[in-house]
Amino acid sequence: MANFWTPLHTRLETTVKKGQLLPKNASLLVALSAGQDSLCLGQLLLDLRSRWGWQLAIAHCDHRWSYDGGLVDHVQKIAEIWQLPVYIATAPPMAETEAKARQWRYQALQTIAQEQGFNYLLTAHTRSDRAETFLYNLTRGAGSDGLSALTWLTSLTPDIFLVRPLLNVTRGETFAFCQSRELPIWYDRANENLRYARNRIRQELLPYLQTNLNPQIEKHLAQTAEILEAESDYLYSIARDIFRQVIDLDQKRLDRSPLQILPLAIQRRVIRLFLAQYLPSSPNFAEVESVVNLITGVNRNATSSLTGKIRVEVQQNWLYISYQ
Ligand SMILES: Nc1ncnc2c1ncn2[C@@H]1O[C@H](COP(=O)(O)OP(=O)(O)OP(=O)(O)O)[C@@H](O)[C@H]1O
């Protein structure tokens, strides 16, 4: 073993093998914010690169926020030290909100992966992020899909996978690793701002729960997310197969009769897949419920009005999409 080898290297290798996250000789694009988590991920991948034959590069998203001055140069210096290609995406002017920035960032990272021919996009989300996201989504109302958010492996396109290989590593561990390797952590001042719900969860809610409820809260929340991820994948695969059997895309209709004997959990998922084809944004709980009620509804002229002037109408055994 090389002399830089640490238990984190072993853990990452075990994770990658066990979850079949990254194959040998794959081309990996690492999303580098230059914070402690992504620096840790970048260094670990560099260390493992020759054992796995990976081709590595860095992608960075420049939000052009006022307090980020100098960050792009910093990222470019890291790329130079690591001798890796670096791709920078620059944001158009936009409101400084977390949600907008995140949406743009994922799109920009995917575009770089597509244009430069990378099959794997890697982010450095940690177990701590997973626990925070779990709590955040719980407070906003979510099913098992939402609560298992931040999954290990997601397909973005048929050729590009989003992989989060550090989901079993804590933020404390990434910090210790960066310190031991003297990696130049960029301190993100946005993390201080308690205007953002995420920061309040990180700095106030989780420490409160740790002290007053359960010192291992972060680990347990992440485990719950893990359990829900497997259950939600399983239900999704069943729902997707049924959806394919009952959908008539050309006619914009769905055969409701086979659904009538199925459990509510599957009915909801099939309806969600149906509505996702036509609604301008992801269907909300009330929209899904209103259409689920039409599956068994005896009133054959029943309708449900949804976002974007879209309606679902019952006509005999079919649920039809129509426009107002
Ligand atoms: N500006 C950036 N450029 C490239 N990658 C980034 C950037 N910001 C974040 N990332 C990637 O996303 C990971 C998570 O960062 P952060 O928690 O700040 O993002 P987030 O998108 O808000 O998280 P979430 O997906 O949990 O909402 C980082 O470890 C890094 O891999």
The ligand as an SDF file (V2000), in Angstrom:
LIG
                    3D

 31 33  0  0  0  0  0  0  0  0999 V2000
  -19.8580   25.7020   -7.4510 N   0  0  0  0  0  0  0  0  0  0  0  0
  -19.7460   24.3880   -7.5730 C   0  0  0  0  0  0  0  0  0  0  0  0
  -19.0630   23.8710   -8.6030 N   0  0  0  0  0  0  0  0  0  0  0  0
  -18.9560   22.5290   -8.7570 C   0  0  0  0  0  0  0  0  0  0  0  0
  -19.4920   21.6440   -7.9140 N   0  0  0  0  0  0  0  0  0  0  0  0
  -20.1730   22.1000   -6.8670 C   0  0  0  0  0  0  0  0  0  0  0  0
  -20.3570   23.4880   -6.6310 C   0  0  0  0  0  0  0  0  0  0  0  0
  -21.0780   23.6380   -5.5190 N   0  0  0  0  0  0  0  0  0  0  0  0
  -21.3460   22.3920   -5.0570 C   0  0  0  0  0  0  0  0  0  0  0  0
  -20.8180   21.4650   -5.8650 N   0  0  0  0  0  0  0  0  0  0  0  0
  -20.8730   19.9960   -5.7230 C   0  0  0  0  0  0  0  0  0  0  0  0
  -22.0440   19.6500   -5.0090 O   0  0  0  0  0  0  0  0  0  0  0  0
  -21.6650   19.0380   -3.7600 C   0  0  0  0  0  0  0  0  0  0  0  0
  -22.6460   19.4710   -2.6900 C   0  0  0  0  0  0  0  0  0  0  0  0
  -22.4820   20.8310   -2.4140 O   0  0  0  0  0  0  0  0  0  0  0  0
  -23.6020   21.6850   -1.7160 P   0  0  0  0  0  0  0  0  0  0  0  0
  -24.1310   20.9220   -0.5430 O   0  0  0  0  0  0  0  0  0  0  0  0
  -23.0980   23.0540   -1.5400 O   0  0  0  0  0  0  0  0  0  0  0  0
  -24.5980   21.6750   -2.9100 O   0  0  0  0  0  0  0  0  0  0  0  0
  -26.1250   21.5750   -2.9900 P   0  0  0  0  0  0  0  0  0  0  0  0
  -26.3750   21.3120   -4.4450 O   0  0  0  0  0  0  0  0  0  0  0  0
  -26.7210   22.7560   -2.3500 O   0  0  0  0  0  0  0  0  0  0  0  0
  -26.5010   20.3040   -2.1850 O   0  0  0  0  0  0  0  0  0  0  0  0
  -27.8690   19.5770   -2.3070 P   0  0  0  0  0  0  0  0  0  0  0  0
  -27.8160   18.8000   -3.6040 O   0  0  0  0  0  0  0  0  0  0  0  0
  -27.8120   18.7630   -1.0620 O   0  0  0  0  0  0  0  0  0  0  0  0
  -28.9530   20.5400   -2.2810 O   0  0  0  0  0  0  0  0  0  0  0  0
  -20.2390   19.4850   -3.5160 C   0  0  0  0  0  0  0  0  0  0  0  0
  -19.5670   18.5870   -2.6640 O   0  0  0  0  0  0  0  0  0  0  0  0
  -19.6850   19.5070   -4.9190 C   0  0  0  0  0  0  0  0  0  0  0  0
  -19.3370   18.1980   -5.3350 O   0  0  0  0  0  0  0  0  0  0  0  0
  1  2  1  0
  2  3  1  0
  2  7  2  0
  3  4  2  0
  4  5  1  0
  5  6  2  0
  6  7  1  0
  6 10  1  0
  7  8  1  0
  8  9  2  0
  9 10  1  0
 10 11  1  0
 11 12  1  0
 11 30  1  0
 12 13  1  0
 13 14  1  0
 13 28  1  0
 14 15  1  0
 15 16  1  0
 16 17  2  0
 16 18  1  0
 16 19  1  0
 19 20  1  0
 20 21  2  0
 20 22  1  0
 20 23  1  0
 23 24  1  0
 24 25  2  0
 24 26  1  0
 24 27  1  0
 28 29  1  0
 28 30  1  0
 30 31  1  0
M  END
$$$$
